[in-house]
Amino acid sequence: MRRVLVKGAGVAGLTVAHELAARGASVTVAEIRSQIGGNASWLAGGMLAPWCERESAEETVVSLGRISTDWWERVLPGLVTTAGTLVIAHVRDAFELARFAARTRNHESVDDEAIAALEPDLAGRFRKGLFFAGEAHLDPRRVLEALADKLRAMGVVFLFEVDEVDLSGFDQVIDCTGIARADDDLRGVRGEMLILHTREVSLTRPVRLLHPRHPIYVVPRADHHFMVGATMIESDHDGPITSRSLMELLNAAYALHPAFGEAEIVETGVGVRPAYPDNLPRVKRRKDGAITINGLYRHGFLLSPAMAEQAAGLLFNSSADLESENEADRQWRSA
Ligand SMILES: Cc1cc2nc3c(=O)[nH]c(=O)nc-3n(C[C@H](O)[C@H](O)[C@H](O)COP(=O)(O)OP(=O)(O)OC[C@H]3O[C@@H](n4cnc5c(N)ncnc54)[C@H](O)[C@@H]3O)c2cc1C
């Protein structure tokens, strides 16, 4: 049995830990923090939106991201909502909608009636939009905690508050330390976000409000909580949100629905997205033999299933290994 050490308990580390444990490996996850959370993955919106992301991303993001909804649904049944994405703009920004439509596919145009049918609370506020019916979303925090619980049940060992681990007990190291990984090519892209709470607004799906300078998205969470995101700033500074960003995000949320003006600000947060120069993720083998999974940029939940499968493929390629594939997963299901 292969003994694998996964460094980092973000979405990259936990997804690859799952793929390896499901293939019969003995997996240990070492995390420098004291618990699951607080990292870039914890701060994410949780959108699984390959076709919307194509607006600013390479086609590779679409092809790698397509499997993600099925992967999350298979691994953690019931935690993914497939209700699509609604993209809208105010009349004065209609050109932004045309530009977005031209750069993406798998959408249908929606008018004010269709927008009201999809999201009754937005009735009368927007005349045109785009609906991406095939997209999905999840709550990153629920998912990370549920995945860690599942991994423990599959026999994965977690070590918290550890930086260096004695490697003599392991055959393979997989480094998933995100922006902390000193990789010459890696840069940080700071993302600031808010969580608002108001009972005056209900949304079923992520809504993206286009704007020439301050596009935002609002992702609904449980009990009338809303994640509002996110800035994209070329910096690996993870200090608190700036007042400018806070004002811009709040203004944009208010422009989406005035009831957000009365919402409680439950949380502000800052995550640093790890990115390679082309903004595409990589599974790499280092000179010391360790495998790295990194550069997930703004697509950690969307692309980590594909990256985890690639990394597992590097380790498990014999037929004997494939026979034991998913045995641990099956045991978890029948438990
Ligand atoms: C505001 C915001 C919104 C986003 N929205 C989305 C979205 O809607 N959809 C989507 O798919 N993606 C989204 N993303 C992107 C996504 O969050 C990132 O791509 C993803 O979190 C990167 O995951 P990771 O596991 O590589 O890094 P991280 O989540 O940062 O995890 C790395 C882990 O390694 C640990 N670590 C560091 N050094 C060590 C060490 N020496 N030993 C052990 N552990 C160590 C860290 O403590 C951390 O827990 C968003 C990001 C941000 C910031």
The ligand as an SDF file (V2000), in Angstrom:
LIG
                    3D

 53 58  0  0  0  0  0  0  0  0999 V2000
  -12.5680   35.5680   -2.8120 C   0  0  0  0  0  0  0  0  0  0  0  0
  -12.3460   34.3160   -3.5960 C   0  0  0  0  0  0  0  0  0  0  0  0
  -13.3950   33.7380   -4.3030 C   0  0  0  0  0  0  0  0  0  0  0  0
  -13.2160   32.5520   -5.0140 C   0  0  0  0  0  0  0  0  0  0  0  0
  -14.2840   31.9690   -5.6390 N   0  0  0  0  0  0  0  0  0  0  0  0
  -14.1320   30.7830   -6.2780 C   0  0  0  0  0  0  0  0  0  0  0  0
  -15.2450   30.1350   -6.8640 C   0  0  0  0  0  0  0  0  0  0  0  0
  -16.3710   30.6440   -6.8110 O   0  0  0  0  0  0  0  0  0  0  0  0
  -15.0500   28.9290   -7.4900 N   0  0  0  0  0  0  0  0  0  0  0  0
  -13.8200   28.3320   -7.5430 C   0  0  0  0  0  0  0  0  0  0  0  0
  -13.7110   27.2430   -8.1080 O   0  0  0  0  0  0  0  0  0  0  0  0
  -12.7370   28.9380   -6.9830 N   0  0  0  0  0  0  0  0  0  0  0  0
  -12.8630   30.1400   -6.3600 C   0  0  0  0  0  0  0  0  0  0  0  0
  -11.7880   30.7560   -5.7920 N   0  0  0  0  0  0  0  0  0  0  0  0
  -10.4600   30.1730   -5.9700 C   0  0  0  0  0  0  0  0  0  0  0  0
  -10.1430   29.1210   -4.9380 C   0  0  0  0  0  0  0  0  0  0  0  0
  -10.5050   29.5580   -3.6710 O   0  0  0  0  0  0  0  0  0  0  0  0
   -8.6430   28.7950   -5.0030 C   0  0  0  0  0  0  0  0  0  0  0  0
   -8.2930   28.4270   -6.3060 O   0  0  0  0  0  0  0  0  0  0  0  0
   -8.3370   27.6100   -4.0920 C   0  0  0  0  0  0  0  0  0  0  0  0
   -8.7880   27.8950   -2.7900 O   0  0  0  0  0  0  0  0  0  0  0  0
   -6.8710   27.2660   -4.0430 C   0  0  0  0  0  0  0  0  0  0  0  0
   -6.8090   26.1010   -3.2450 O   0  0  0  0  0  0  0  0  0  0  0  0
   -5.4760   25.5200   -2.6700 P   0  0  0  0  0  0  0  0  0  0  0  0
   -5.8370   24.2780   -1.9360 O   0  0  0  0  0  0  0  0  0  0  0  0
   -4.4400   25.4730   -3.7340 O   0  0  0  0  0  0  0  0  0  0  0  0
   -4.9660   26.6510   -1.6410 O   0  0  0  0  0  0  0  0  0  0  0  0
   -5.4330   26.9780   -0.1380 P   0  0  0  0  0  0  0  0  0  0  0  0
   -6.9090   26.9150   -0.0100 O   0  0  0  0  0  0  0  0  0  0  0  0
   -4.7710   28.2630    0.2220 O   0  0  0  0  0  0  0  0  0  0  0  0
   -4.8310   25.7970    0.7270 O   0  0  0  0  0  0  0  0  0  0  0  0
   -3.4340   25.6620    0.9390 C   0  0  0  0  0  0  0  0  0  0  0  0
   -3.2640   25.1110    2.3310 C   0  0  0  0  0  0  0  0  0  0  0  0
   -1.8930   24.7890    2.5610 O   0  0  0  0  0  0  0  0  0  0  0  0
   -1.5910   25.1290    3.9090 C   0  0  0  0  0  0  0  0  0  0  0  0
   -0.1320   25.2290    4.0680 N   0  0  0  0  0  0  0  0  0  0  0  0
    0.6980   26.2290    3.6910 C   0  0  0  0  0  0  0  0  0  0  0  0
    1.9880   25.9140    3.9840 N   0  0  0  0  0  0  0  0  0  0  0  0
    1.9670   24.6800    4.5480 C   0  0  0  0  0  0  0  0  0  0  0  0
    2.9980   23.7960    5.0280 C   0  0  0  0  0  0  0  0  0  0  0  0
    4.2980   24.1090    4.9980 N   0  0  0  0  0  0  0  0  0  0  0  0
    2.6080   22.6020    5.5220 N   0  0  0  0  0  0  0  0  0  0  0  0
    1.2880   22.2410    5.5610 C   0  0  0  0  0  0  0  0  0  0  0  0
    0.2790   23.0380    5.1070 N   0  0  0  0  0  0  0  0  0  0  0  0
    0.6290   24.2380    4.5920 C   0  0  0  0  0  0  0  0  0  0  0  0
   -2.3330   26.4320    4.1100 C   0  0  0  0  0  0  0  0  0  0  0  0
   -2.5040   26.7330    5.4990 O   0  0  0  0  0  0  0  0  0  0  0  0
   -3.6510   26.1220    3.4280 C   0  0  0  0  0  0  0  0  0  0  0  0
   -4.5980   25.5430    4.3040 O   0  0  0  0  0  0  0  0  0  0  0  0
  -11.9360   31.9450   -5.0470 C   0  0  0  0  0  0  0  0  0  0  0  0
  -10.8810   32.5070   -4.3470 C   0  0  0  0  0  0  0  0  0  0  0  0
  -11.0720   33.6730   -3.6080 C   0  0  0  0  0  0  0  0  0  0  0  0
   -9.9330   34.2450   -2.8280 C   0  0  0  0  0  0  0  0  0  0  0  0
  1  2  1  0
  2  3  1  0
  2 52  2  0
  3  4  2  0
  4  5  1  0
  4 50  1  0
  5  6  2  0
  6  7  1  0
  6 13  1  0
  7  8  2  0
  7  9  1  0
  9 10  1  0
 10 11  2  0
 10 12  1  0
 12 13  2  0
 13 14  1  0
 14 15  1  0
 14 50  1  0
 15 16  1  0
 16 17  1  0
 16 18  1  0
 18 19  1  0
 18 20  1  0
 20 21  1  0
 20 22  1  0
 22 23  1  0
 23 24  1  0
 24 25  2  0
 24 26  1  0
 24 27  1  0
 27 28  1  0
 28 29  2  0
 28 30  1  0
 28 31  1  0
 31 32  1  0
 32 33  1  0
 33 34  1  0
 33 48  1  0
 34 35  1  0
 35 36  1  0
 35 46  1  0
 36 37  1  0
 36 45  1  0
 37 38  2  0
 38 39  1  0
 39 40  1  0
 39 45  2  0
 40 41  1  0
 40 42  2  0
 42 43  1  0
 43 44  2  0
 44 45  1  0
 46 47  1  0
 46 48  1  0
 48 49  1  0
 50 51  2  0
 51 52  1  0
 52 53  1  0
M  END
$$$$
